[in-house]
Amino acid sequence: MNYNKFVKKHFILFLVLIFVFGCSIGNFNQRESQSRQRQDSGKPNQLPRNNGSVPQELVGKWCYLANVQANDGGRMSERCFVLNANGTYQYHSETSNSNPYGGSSSETNDSGRWTATANSITAYSNSGETYNYSLEKRNHPKTGDPMLIVDGDAFVTTYQKQPW
């Protein structure tokens, strides 16, 4: 491979990685500043009042998947949460990155209680934190399967559910 092709190939990879990491870091910082609040009660298992309820149509497992492939690397992320009928939830996320010079991975888990209104969902983590997210119900444009749009990201159901 000549020098110009080598530089061009690695420059494109560099731009893709900057875009992927820049978007995810900016999105993470924005979500953290908008969504994180201290729970006033100090008791993680006691559900504070936010005029929300536990809508049974939201119960189930919901996942967001992203996969970016580049010439010699890429990024894969998966975020899933399970909303239980009894008002509890579990959250799990994994991200892995790779490039010719190495890679990295991360994993996050959380659990607690949840409530929702028509346009928001609130998670009361067992860690004592409260997370507020915007919520919208939509159907997948191709399959018609129900989706939850949580803070702008589309989470698809892993259960058999009727369209909204």
Buried (B, 14 or more C-beta within 10 A) or exposed (E): EEEEEEEEBBEEBEEBBEEBEEEBEEEEEEBEEEBEEEBEBEEBEEBBEBEBEBBEEBBBBBBBEEEBEBEEBBBBBBBBBBBBEEBBBBBBBBBBBBBEEEEEEEEEEBBBBBBBEEEBBBBBBEEEBBBBBEBBBEEEEEEEBBBBBBBEBBBBBEEEBEEE
